[in-house]
Amino acid sequence: MNAGAPLTAIVPADPPAAANGDSLKLAAEHEGAGRLDEADAVLDRILAATPNDAEAIHFKGVVAIRKGLTADGAALMERSVALGPAKPYYLRNLCEVYRTLGRYDEALDAGRRAVAGDPADPICHANLSVLHYERGEAAEAVASAERALAINDNLPGAHFGLAEALLLSGDLARGWEEYEWRFRMPGVPSLMPKNDIPQWDGRPLKKGRLMLIADQGFGDGIQFARYIPWASERCQELVVACSRELQPLIGQLTGIATMFDRWEAAPPAAAYLPLSGLPRLHGTRLDTIPADIPYLRADPAKAAAWRARLDVLCAPGHRRVGLVWAGRPTHKNDRNRSVALNGLSAITGLYGVSFVSLQKGPPQAQVADYFGRAPLINLGPEIDDFADSLAVIDGLDLVVTVDTAIGHLAGAMGKRVFIMLPFASDWRWLEVRADTPWYPTARLFRPPAPRDWDAVAGAVAAAMGEDAPSPPAGEGGREADG
């Protein structure tokens, strides 16, 4: 996950008009308490009297963004800058808004102007760091984060941004240490309702239980579960707190005494650790990533049942390819990592393939408008849990997916998987590489520009065509569809 520095509406210390200064402070109180409509009303009164009050206009842009009206907020902030001279924090905030809108070149210009205007403002540097990360500029992201922290070392967002940039660049030694700041980020919930036990330091735990907590998303849980056997060798008893959805997967790893998904069921423990903290204690570097794969397997009976079902549904002789085109809409980077099904026509136009939709959630509805050449079998509504997903994937020749848990699942099974990454990819996929040390059977596909899914789909189609059978005469082009 990426975490930009939060937009902050700053009331000027020496406002040009005392009345407006008092009103701005009142608006700030409303905004800080979440009373956005009340803040808007105060700002509207200021602007009714002084329409060109840049401070009020900029603040109104902040409130608009808090309401989810990002484009409206950007327009207001642009107006505040145009009134000039632009205050550095106007540009700092505009950098962050442009980044959110994917307007990366404008964001870079605003960010650089903000830093030039106030080089002692750490948030200017922190926002620029996040922007560089999304532009695929890891070295620049590291440098900007380090400048922010040289000014103020107690900025969790800057530490976390530095962690992601370091991990992306392959500097795992420093990256894991900075990654520990993730729990100090604003709004990040505590790991457990009552934390009166120490965090495990990786040394053998001679007495009592060790509790591991699956603290992030499904994909992270699958990726970091590989460390569970290593942890179990260093304690007398290991218990795991994880969601019910992950239990069929995590329960396959050796050394677990019990799993639970409610804190009322938690047994006493001598120490705890988030699952995502295990790579740091393990001392993981690029050449020491545990890759004893497969470490997840389908239930044989379920796999046989689904394979028999696919024998009926898939065309004889066709390759069976699982397909996932979208992640959870609530994911903070979903706008970058998900694609519409009809945006993958280069893939779904292939000959000799039966696609098996593993898609879950609202994007399943896009199947109703599917008109690709290749047949698409929609199994999404019938897949109840990850145990079903494992069993279906077991009977496929290939999985093609955007960056979701299904990519991790196929990789952990040792299945061939093509993962279509967003331009600003997650740190775990490193830079540039088409392979990954986390999952040796995965192949990564990267767009040359933000949201250039046509290029990604074309590259995936070409890779799939490398081992595709030739179409019969008369069926080689799309014109043959009539």
C-alpha positions, 0 to 999 in steps of 0.5 A: 500500500502507498500512503501519501502525506495527508492534506492539511488545511493550514490557517495562516498565522498572520491573516490579511483580515482578522475577521477572515482569520477567525472564520478560517479557524472556525472552518478548520475546527469544523473540518477537523471534527468531520463537520464538512458541511459546516466548514463549507458554510463558513467558507462560503460566507467568507467568499461571499464577502471576499471572492478572491480570498485564496486561503478560503478558496484553497481550504474549500478545495481541501473540504471538497476532497474530504467529501470525495469530490477530488476533481472539484477540489483540484479546480479550487486549489488551482484557482488559489494558486492562480491568484498568486503568489502561491504559498508552498503548502498550496502547491504541496497539497496540489501535488498530492491531489494531482497524484490521486488523479493520475496527473503525474507530470502536473503533480511533479511540477507542483511538488518541485515548486513546493519544495523550492518554495519551502525546502524546510517543510518535510511534508513537501518532500514526503508528498514528492516521495510518494509521487516518485514511487507512483512514477516508478522512480524508486531512487528519487522516492528514497531520496525525497523521503530521506530529505523529509526525515532529515527535517522531522524523523517522526513522520510515519508516512515518510518512514512508510514511503521510504520502506516501500521505495527501499523494498521496491528497489531490492534493499530489503535490509533497510526496507524491513526496518522502515516497514515497522513504521506501518502501524504508526500510520494515522488511522491504522487500527491496533493489531489486537484489542488489548496489547499487554504482551511483548512483540517477538524479537525472533529469538527462540521462545522457550516458554509459552505460546507465540501468536502470529497475526495475519495483519494485512490483505489476503494476498499478504497473508498468502505471501507471508504464510511461507514463514510459519514453519520457520517461526514454529521451529522457534517456539514451543507452540504456535497459534495464528489469528486470521480470518476464516477465509484464510484458514483453509490456506494458512492451516496447511502450513506445518507447526500450527497448534490452532487458529482463531478468528475472534479475540474471545477465542485467543489463548494466552500467549507469551509473545506476538508478531504480525505475520508481515513482520516475519521477513524482517526477523528471518533476515530475508534478502532477495537471495534468501526468500523462502521458496519451498513451493508449492506450500499450498495444495488443493484438497484432492477430492475437491480438485477431482470434482472441479476437474470433472466439471471443467471437462464438461464445460471446457471445449475439448482440446482447449487450454484452460485459463483462469481469468481475474480482471479486478480486485476489491473495489474498496482497495485503496489502489484499485483504480490503478490495479483493476481493468474492465473485462472488455479491456482485455480483448487482445487476450479473450480474442485468442484461439484454442482457449477456454477462459474460466472466470475466477472473478468475485465481487461486483466486477462479475457482472461484466460477464453479462457483456462479454463478447470475446472470441474465446468461451468464458465460463463464469465460475465466480458465483460457485466459488465459495472460498479459497478452498474452492479457488485452490481446487479450480486452479489445480485443474487449469493450465494457466492463470491470468490475473491482475494483482490480487490474492489469486496471483499469490494463490496460484504462485504458492501452488506452483501453478503457471501464472501471468500477473498483470501489474499496474504502472505503480506496482506494489513493492513486492514485485520489485522494479522492471523484472518479469520474474519474481523470487517470491513465486518462481512460476509467476511471470510479470507484465508491466504497462509502459504508462499508467493504465495502459492495459491495452499494452499489457493485454497485448503482451500477455496475448503474445506470451500465450500465443507462444505455445498456442495451437494454430487455428483451423483455416478460416478462423485465424482472424477476428473477421471470421467471427462474422 
